[in-house]
């Protein structure tokens, strides 16, 4: 297995196994990673060093913002930039790269008007100055959801979509990156949006979560989408709400970006990052972006809601812990009548505010001071006992291999404390964008996960964590910023980490090339890299679409 790819000589301090991070006197300016770039609509070749294993055939598809202004109007927030889709196509040991802007209604409308017409998460669109005063007044009462689907690629019934967190997705051709039909969740199911992080059962059944807003208040909804189409051209037909969960405060539900799923349960994390529905409804009239309707309320505890995903029945117990903020879950599985839930957690919910473009484009002392305000996210494990082993006011460890505890507090409430899943290696950097060997270990007991080390606003290293030993292996190269790592398993692999890690590695330096890196997932050494003379803004998520038969 190990002979599949030639190892490159170590490039200075590029690879550090088990290394720790040292504090930097002054952080490097990363502003170029948050500026508009041109699309590359035709595939261009890359320069490969090392040897890419011939068995890797397919495309690494990436998504993220790529345009940050129209005319004289500029976006305020990283999340607002127009979606730019990327395709690193790997075949016969070579790689080509292409990118296209998603031809969303938001993009085409803004482009035609040469100004920002559709509001985004952190930017409110101003009324058309050419319209009458009366028309401009009426426009303040129109709330138009964006279809700027810049967060992730998702799969429903064999079709690929790009997604954000509104009620719209866009179907795309993953080969050509052409934009296809616009799909509205609310036409098929009573939700006002869905996350960009669905989970999948082995048969292709997809689960997701989305809020619904109505006269009776807000609901968190668990959604199930069947795995197969029943007719040509079908999209989300057959989607259904498995269960609806009431928030603690009907007018202030929690913001969420993802959720946990084990073999039989969905775990929804109701965190202390709150959406003020009244403010959202008034945001257009008041000229304020949705970002201004989100608040961090650490006096509110975090609640885990457990629902049987087959029956839709809520577990009679809710699980509570101290306030934390989370964007991404790592994995969840069942063991000894418990749910093990692993998450990237931060003790402060101010990240959304800090990811404004004015902060990301700072340099020198200003950048250092702003980054100090960003609470780092760390991998943590919670154990949720589903049975009656927990006793009143007595903290127990439900699983003998985890230090996570549970304490009964009344008939229907259990207080939980977490176990850290990291050693000193991550103390000064934290970790985000976690990924696992999803095909074989999603919802199962696992040992390894991969992510980006965040010593900056964005990932500046790739990290492999062993959840049993807590030890980490690190890949890092000065002046480069790797994106979310994607695990690609060896054909007929046996061990969990038999595979290759793919990551698009970016740079703010115009005299350097971006590259797609290939790391041996087992020992975290570099196998190959494919360089392209282009610039790419730092993005969010992606998938590997295999073409192996």
N, C-alpha and C positions, 0 to 999 in steps of 0.2 A: 504493500500500500504506500509506504513512505517514498518509494522510488518513482511514484507517478509524476512528480515535478522536481526539477532541479532547484536546489536552494540557492538563493542569491547570497553573495557576501554581505555581511552586516554593514549597513550604511551608517557609520559613526555610532551614535546612540539611538538609532532608529528602533531597535528592539530591546526591550528591557523586561526580562522575565522575573516576575515577583517584585519589580521595582516599586518604590514609593515616589510620590510627586513632591517636589520641593517648591516653595513659594517663589514667585517671580518678583523682581524689583519693580518691573514695569511691564504690563501686559502689552502684547503686540496689537496694533490697530487692525481691526478686521472689517472696517467700513466697506471695502470693495466687495465683500461677500454679501452685501445688502444693497446693491445697486443694480439697475436694469442692465440686462444683456440682450444680445440678438439671438434669435432662435437659429438652430442649425437643421433645417428641414430635410436635407439630403445626408445620408450616412457618409461619414468621413472616416478614414482609417486611423488607427492609433499605432504608436510605436511600442512594441512589446519587448520587455527585457525579462529574462527568466523563461520558464516553460509553462504555458497554460495546459493543464491536463486536457487531452482530446475528448474525454468523456463529458466535459462541461459544454453543453450545447443549449443555448437559450438566451434569454434577455433579462438583464437586471433593469427593471422599470422603476424610475424614481419620480417623485412629485414634489413640488414646492413653488414658492413665489419666484417670479422672474422679471416682473415689470412693476415699478414702484411710483409711476406718475403718468398722467395724461395731460398734455399741454402744460399749463402752469400749475395744475393741481397735483399735489403730492400726497401719498398715503402716509399715515402716522405710525402704523404698526406693522411689525414683521408679518403677521398673519394676513395682512390686507393685500399684499402683492398678487398680481395676476398669475394664475397657475401656468407653470412651465413644465411640460412632461419630458422626461429623458429616457432614452433607450440605449443601453450598452449591450450590443448584440455580440454574443460569444459563439464562435464556430470554428472548428478545425485549428484551434490554438491561436486564433486571431480575434480582434475586437474592433467593431466599428461603433461610432457614436452619432446620435442624432437627437434633436429636441424640437418640440413644437409648442407654441402657446395654445392652450385650450381655447377653442373658439366658443366660449360661453357667451350667453346673452350679456353678461356684465362686461366682458372684454370687448365685444363688438359694439355695444352701445356706447361705452366710454370712448372707444377709438373713433367712432363716427362723429361724436360730439367734440372730441379732442379736449375732454375734461372729465372729471369723475362725476358720473351721473348716478351710479348705484352705490349705496352705502356699504361699507364693510365693517368688520368687527371693531376696529379702532378708528375708523374714519367716517364721518357723516358727510353725505353729498349735499352740496349747496344747491338751492333752487336755481333754475335757468334764468340768468339775468335778462335774457331776451323776452321772457314771458311777462305778461301783465302782472301787476301787484296782486290782483285777485287770484290768478293762476298759481303764482308763487305761494300764496297763503294756503290754497287748497292742497298743494303738493306736500305740505308739512304733515298732512293727515294720511298720506299713503305710505305704508310700510311695505317695501319690496325686498323679498329675500334674495340674497345673492346666489348665483350658481357658479361662483368662482371656486371650483372644487380643487383646492390646492394641497390637500392634506395627505391623501393616500390613494392607492389602488385597492379596490375591493372586488370580490367575485360573488355573483348571484346567478344561479342556474346556468353556469357555464359562460356567462357574459362578464366582460370586464368593464368596470366603471371607475371613474375618479370621483372622490367624495370629499365633502367637508362636513360641517355639522348642522347645515340647514336642511330644509325638506327636499332639496334638489340634489340629484346626482347627474353625471353625464356619462353615457355609454361611450366607450372609445375602442378603436382598433389598436390592440397592443403591439401589432407589427408595424403599422404605419404611423401611429399616434394621431390618426385622424379623429376629429370630434364627431360623434354620432348623436343619437337622440337624447333629449333632456327628459329625465324621469323625476316625477314628483311623488314622494312617499305618501303625501296626504291624499292622493287619488286612489290609493289602494288600501290604506289603513289609517286609523285615526291617530296620527302622530304629526307633530310639527317639525320633525327633523329626526336624524339618527346619527350615531357616532360614525367616525371613519375607521373604527376598529372592531368589525364584527369577528365572531368566532365561528369555527366550522367543525361539525362532526365528521367522522371519516366518510360518511355517505354523501357529503356535500351540503347537508342541511346547515343553513346559516342562522346564527342568533345575533341580535343586536339590541340596542336600547335607544329609546327616543322619548322625549317629553310630549305631553299633550296639554294644551291650555284651553280651559272652558269656563262656563258659568260656575260649575261646581268646584273649580280650583284646578291645580296642577296635578298631573300624575307622571310618575316614572313608569314607562312601559317596556316590558321585555317582549321582543319581536322574534318571530320564527318565520323563515322563508324556506319553502320546500326546495329540495335539491334539483328537481327536474322540471322542464317545461312540458306543458300538455298541448301546446300549439305553437306554430311558427310565429316569431315576432313577439312572443309573450315576454313581459318584463317581471314585475313584482306580483303578478296575480297569485293568489293563494297565501300571501303573507297574512299573518294573524298575530294579535296580541295574546301572548301566553299568560301574562299576569300584569296587573297594574298596582303600583305601590304609591301610597299617599306620602308626601313629604311631611317632615315635622312641622314646617310652616307652609301653609298652602300658597301664600303669596311670595315666599322666598325659598324656592327649591334650590338644591345644590347644582353647581356646575359640575359636569363630568365629561371626560374625554375618552374613557374606556371602562371596562368592567371585567370581572373575573368569571371564568366558567370551568367547572370540573366535569366529570363524566355525566353526572346526574343533576347538577345544580348550577344555577346562575347566582353569582354574588355581586350585588350592587353596592357600591361604596358611596354612602351619602356623606360627603365631606363638608368641611366648614367654609368652603368657598361658595358664596350664595349669589343667586340671581334675583334681583328685585324686579318682579314682574311689572309692578306699577311704573317703575322708571323705564323699563323697556318699552312699554306702551306709549309713554310720553316722550321717548327719546327723540323721535323725529320732530315733534312739535318744538321741543326745547333745543334742538340742534346739538344733541349730544350722542356720541357713539355708544353702542351696546357695552363696550368696555367699561363705561362709567356706571353701568348698572350692576357691576359685579363687586362684591366686597368680601374681604377676609374677616371672619368672625370666630376667632379662636376660643371664645367662651362657649361655643357650641361643640359638643363632642361629635366625633365621627361615628357613624352607625353602619354596620354591615347587615344588609338584608339578604337572606338566603331563600331562594325559590327553587322548587323542583321543576326543572325545565320541561319535563315530560307531562306532568299533570297541571302545572301552573299554581300549585298549592304553596303558599308561603310557610316557611318553618315557623313554629309557634314562638321561637326565641329570636330576639334581636341581639346582636353582638355590638358592644360599644368599646370605644377606646378614646384616648385623648385626641385633640384636634390635629390633623395633618392635611396636607395637600398632596394630591397624586394626579399624574397624567396617564401613566402607563402601568399596567399589570405585567408581571413577568410570566407567571404560570399559576395554575391552581389544580389541585388533585385531592382525591379522597383516600384516607388511610385510617384504619381502626375507628371507624365511625366518626371521623373528623374531616373537616375541609382544611387543607393547607393552602393558604393564600399568600403569594409572594408579590410584592409591589415595590415600586420606586416611590419613596415618601420624602416629603419635605416638611419641616416644622413651621414653615411660614408660607402664606399663600400670595406673596407679592410678585411672583414671576410674571404674571400676565401684564401687570403694569410696567414692569421693567423692560419688557421686550418691545418697547416702542423704538422706532427707528432712530430717533434722536439719541437714544442711549447706545444702541448697537454701533452707531457711527462715530462715537467718541474716540479719543486717543489720549495717550499720556496719563497724567494724574487724574483727569476727569473720568477716564475709562476705569482706572483702578478703583476709584472711590465708588463708582456705580456698581461694579462687579461685586464689591464687598457687601452690597445690600442684597445680593441674590442668594437666597438660602439654597444650599445644595440638596439634591435628592439622593437618598441612599437606599439600597435594597434591604427590605425588611420582610420578615415572615410572621404572619398571624396564623394561629391554629384555632379553628372554630369547632368546638365539640358539639355534635348533633344529638348525643344521647344524654343520659342522666348522671354522668360520672362527676359532674361539677357540684361542689358543695357550697352552701351559703357562707360567704365571707371567708372562704379558704382558697387561697391561690394554689392551683395545681398546674402541673405540666402535663397536658393531655397526651403528648407523645414523648417517649423517652429520648428521642434523638433531637428534640428541639427545646430550647429554653423558654419559648413563648408560653405564657400562662393564661389561665382563664379562671374567673371568680364569679360565682353566682350572686346576683343582686336582685332578689325577688323572683317571682315565678317565670317571668318571660324576658329577663335581661341578664346577660353575661358580660362582664368587664374583661377585656383582653389586653395583654401587653405583648409587645413584639420581641422577636429575636433578630439581631443584626446578622445579615448574610455577607458581611465583608470583614476583612482585617484592616490593619493600619494603611494598606496600600491606597485605599480610597478616602482616607480621612480628610485630605485636603482638596479633593477634586469632586467627589460624588460621581453618580452614574445615571445616565438616561438612555432612551431609545433601546430598551432591552429586547433581545430576541433569543429564541431557543431553537432546538431541532424540532420545529413545530409539527412536521408530518408524523413523527414517531412518538413525541413526548408531550404534545399538548394534552392536558387533562390527566397526565400520568406522572408518577413519581420520577423525578429527573435529578441530574447532578450538575449540569453546566448551563450557564447562560452567558450572553455576550452583550456588550453595550458600548456606549461612548463615554469616556471620562470627560467630565465637564469642569475644567478649572477656569474656564472662560464663560462667555454667554453660550458658546457652542462647543461641540465636541472637539477636543484637541488630542485624543488618543483613542485607541480601541482596547477593550478590556475583556478578558475571559475570566469568569468567576466560578469556582468550585464551591457549591453550596454546602458540601460536607466538610471540607477543610477550611473554608472561608478565604482561601488563598486566591490571588489573582495573577494573571499573566497580562503583560501590557505591551502594545505596539504603539510607538510614538515617533514622529519625525518633526523636527523643528520647522516652523513656517508652513505646516500643513494641518488641515482640519478634516478628519474623516467623518463621514456621515454614518447613519444607522447601519450596523453590520447585518448582513443576511447570510444565514447558514444554508449551504447547499450540500446535501449528503452524498457520499460516495455511492456508486451503484452497489446494491446488495450489501450495504454497510451493516456491521454487527454492533460495534460499540457506539455509544451516544454521540461522541465527538469525532467520529470518522467522517470527515467532510472538509469543505473549504469555506472560508469566510470571504464574502465579497463586500467591498465598501468603496464608494466614490470618495476620493480624497481630494479636497479642494485647497486652494491657496489664494490669499489676497494679493500676492506678488505677481505683477504683470510679466516679469521675466522668468517665471516658472510655469510649468504645465500642470494641469490637473491630471489625476490618473485613477484608474480602477485598480485596486489592489486585491491580490489573491493571497490569503493567509491559510496555512495549514491549521485547521481548527484544533488539532490535538496539541501540537507544541507551540502554536502561535508564531511560527516563523514565516517569513515571506517566501512565496513560491514564484510569483511573477507580478508585474505591473504593466498596465497598458496606458501610455501617456497620450494626451491630446492637447494641441496648442490652442485651447479655448479657456474661457472663464465661465464659471457656473456659480450662481448665488447659493448660499447655504439653504438647504431644503429640509423636508420633514421625513416622509416615509416612502417605502417601496416594497416590491416583491420580486422574486425570481420566477420567471415563467420558463419552465423547462421544455425543450424540444426533443428530448430523448424519447425514443419509442421502445 
